[in-house]
Amino acid sequence: MGWTEKAVLIGVLVVAVMLHEVAHGLAALACGDPTAKERGRLSLNPLRHIDPVGTLLLPGLLALAGSSVIFGWAKPVPVDLGRTRNPRQALWLTAVAGPATNLLLAALAAAALQALAAFGAPAPWLAHLLVAAVLVNLVLLVFNLLPVPPLDGSRVVAALLPRAWAARYLEVGRYGFLILFLLLRSRAFDAVMTPLLRSLVRWLLPGLG
């Protein structure tokens, strides 16, 4: 993968994680919590969402290391469930808003690519951009739905548990990054994630998957 392709992936990643977080904030606002709006986190200005490690350092190091996978995250949008009308409902609604946005972005990019292909081969740079948008958003979708605190999937699970159990479960979040690191290093993770991602790619882009 050349430097141009890596730059495109990083650019797509920044936009994808930014919209992911904005979606969390919009869902919280719809549930009655204006915290993200009050702190200026519903903005489409990427600078408001940049996390020095997740948005800049990690993707840059992966690119320098020659990794074929560029990954990262944005600064989490603040959500105050105490300000929502129905905290238990808001817990899972705000959680699924981010992954749902990534799925929508992937579907839109795939639809655009297929529409352009129907009128002839799109310009290589545009095809690469749209394919990158599909792949990056699908990776973010699947990764964030893992039931490991503090990822979005864990909040969906917590909303289904009794409150006492949910609180204890979410406390695992203090060890979340260690758990994720071990999962990412395990063969079991690849054995589950790779077929799932391939299936999603085949679904959105039959000719690519």
PyMOL commands that set and color helices and strands:
alter all, ss='L'
color gray80, all
select helices_A, chain A and resi 3-30+35-38+46-48+52-64+81-83+87-118+124-144+152-160+163-184+187-204
alter helices_A, ss='H'
color red, helices_A
deselect
rebuild
show_as cartoon
